[in-house]
Structures are given as C-alpha cells and as structure tokens.
Amino acid sequence: MRAVIQRVSQASCTVEGQITGEIQNGFMILLGIEETDNTDDLQWLSQKIVNMRIFGDENGLMNKSLADVNGNILLISQFTLYAQTKKGNRPSFIRAAKPPIAIPLYEEMIVMLESLLGKKIATGIFGADMKVALVNDGPVTIVMDTKDKENF
C-alpha cells in the first residue's frame, strides 16, 4: 500500500456536484493499493498514520499525533499512485490492484482507521471521478509505502 498523507486545515471530496466527505484539521490521505497488499500492510499503515506526530506542540515542534489534536481523516482511493512511468509517455497502472482486491482492503482501511481514531472518517467514493480540494497546512506531505517498512 502506498499513502500520500497531507496535513490539512481543511479538505473535501466532491462527486457529481455532491460533497462525499469533508474535514477540518487533520489528514487528507490518498491511498493506493497494490495486487500483493494484504491485511498486515493495512494494519501497519493504519497504525503509522494514526500515531504519526506531525502536528505542532506548544513549542512549534512536530510532536503531536492526530489523536492529540482531535484531528480528522479524509481517505481517498488513488490507484494512480502505482503509475509506472519508465517507458513511454503513457503511465501503466498494471501494479494497482483491481477492484475485487482493492475495494475490500479500502473498506477495511476505513473501518480500521475509524477504530483506531475512535470516530468516523470522511471518504471519497471508490472508482469515482472525484474532485478533491484541500488546504495543505505547512505544507506537510508524507509519502509512505508498506513495501518500505522499517522495524521499530
């Protein structure tokens, strides 16, 4: 799994003119799922996301987590995070998981993040043509890939 995590002061997702999810203060996360991803990847990534300390403390240092600031999450499925661009000018998305694999993992990620955060999260609609708007706070953008796990 690959995630682009942006610390935001606000973010929203709109599909066909209707807002499907919006947040204030938190993370807007683009999530890409690969064919070989599994529940272990999902658990590791969701734990890292919820516990990541990239919010400012009283000294202006990045020491607070999403839970510490009562932050929110907007989760957007994003198969294009697995674009292969080495050959030619048209990206290949062959590594991105097909819907029968990706949808259950995306839905499980929603449940897991809600459980860890202790509240509902906002989402887009899997596979839809989404319009995502955000105000990146900082800017702070972190890219994570479960294939690059570090042992702590």
C-alpha positions in Angstrom: 0.0 0.0 0.0 1.1 3.5 -0.7 -0.2 6.6 1.1 0.3 10.3 0.5 -0.6 12.0 3.8 -1.1 15.7 3.8 -1.6 17.7 7.0 -4.6 19.9 6.2 -6.5 22.7 7.8 -9.5 21.7 5.6 -10.2 19.2 2.8 -13.2 17.9 0.9 -14.2 15.5 -1.8 -17.0 16.1 -4.3 -18.5 13.6 -6.7 -21.0 14.7 -9.4 -21.6 18.0 -7.5 -22.2 16.4 -4.1 -19.8 16.5 -1.2 -19.0 13.0 -0.1 -16.7 13.9 2.7 -15.1 17.0 4.2 -12.9 17.7 7.2 -11.2 20.4 9.2 -7.8 20.0 10.8 -6.4 16.6 10.1 -5.0 14.3 7.3 -6.1 14.1 3.7 -4.9 10.7 2.6 -4.5 9.4 -0.9 -4.4 5.5 -0.7 -3.1 3.3 -3.4 -3.5 -0.5 -3.2 -1.3 -3.0 -5.0 -2.2 -6.5 -6.0 0.1 -8.1 -3.4 -1.2 -6.0 -0.4 -2.9 -7.7 2.5 -4.3 -7.2 6.0 -0.8 -7.0 7.5 0.0 -4.0 5.3 -3.3 -2.4 6.2 -2.7 -2.8 9.9 0.9 -1.5 9.8 -0.1 1.6 7.7 -3.2 2.5 9.7 -1.2 2.4 13.0 1.5 4.6 11.5 -1.0 7.1 10.2 -2.9 7.5 13.4 0.2 7.7 15.6 2.3 9.9 13.2 3.4 13.0 15.1 3.4 15.8 12.6 1.2 18.4 14.4 2.8 21.3 16.2 3.1 21.3 20.0 3.3 24.4 22.2 6.9 25.0 21.1 6.0 24.7 17.4 7.7 21.3 17.1 6.1 18.4 15.3 5.3 16.3 18.4 1.6 15.7 18.3 -0.4 13.0 16.6 -3.9 13.0 15.1 -5.4 11.8 18.4 -3.5 14.5 20.4 -5.1 17.3 18.3 -8.5 15.6 17.9 -7.8 15.5 14.1 -9.9 14.1 11.3 -9.2 12.0 8.2 -10.4 12.3 4.6 -9.4 9.0 2.9 -9.4 8.9 -0.9 -8.7 5.8 -3.1 -6.0 6.6 -5.6 -4.9 3.8 -8.0 -2.6 6.2 -9.9 -0.1 6.1 -7.0 1.1 2.9 -8.7 1.7 4.5 -12.1 4.8 3.1 -13.8 6.4 5.9 -16.0 9.8 4.4 -17.0 8.7 3.5 -20.5 6.9 5.9 -22.9 4.7 8.8 -22.0 1.6 7.0 -21.1 1.6 5.6 -17.5 0.9 2.0 -16.9 -1.2 1.1 -13.8 -0.7 -2.7 -14.0 0.6 -2.9 -10.4 -2.6 -1.3 -9.0 -5.0 -3.8 -7.5 -8.1 -4.5 -9.4 -11.5 -3.6 -7.7 -12.1 -7.2 -6.4 -8.9 -6.9 -4.3 -8.8 -3.2 -3.7 -12.3 -2.4 -2.6 -12.4 -4.8 0.4 -9.0 -3.6 1.5 -10.1 0.1 1.1 -13.2 -0.6 3.1 -11.2 -2.5 5.8 -8.9 0.5 6.0 -11.8 2.8 6.7 -13.0 0.5 9.5 -9.5 0.2 11.0 -8.8 4.0 10.9 -12.2 4.7 12.5 -11.5 2.1 15.2 -8.0 3.5 16.0 -9.2 7.1 15.8 -12.4 6.5 17.8 -14.6 8.4 15.3 -15.9 8.3 11.8 -13.7 9.3 9.0 -14.7 11.1 5.7 -14.2 9.4 2.4 -14.5 9.7 -1.3 -16.2 7.1 -3.5 -14.0 4.2 -4.7 -13.5 4.4 -8.5 -15.5 7.6 -8.9 -14.3 10.8 -10.7 -13.6 12.8 -7.6 -12.8 16.5 -7.2 -10.6 16.8 -4.1 -9.9 20.2 -2.6 -7.5 20.9 0.3 -5.5 23.4 2.1 -2.2 21.8 2.9 -1.1 23.1 6.3 2.7 23.8 6.5 2.9 22.4 3.8 3.4 19.0 5.3 3.3 16.0 3.0 4.5 12.5 3.9 4.7 9.5 1.5 4.6 6.0 2.9 4.8 2.6 1.3 4.3 -0.6 3.1 7.0 -2.2 1.0 9.5 0.1 2.7 8.5 -0.8 6.3 11.1 0.0 9.0 11.2 -2.1 12.2 10.9 0.0 15.3 
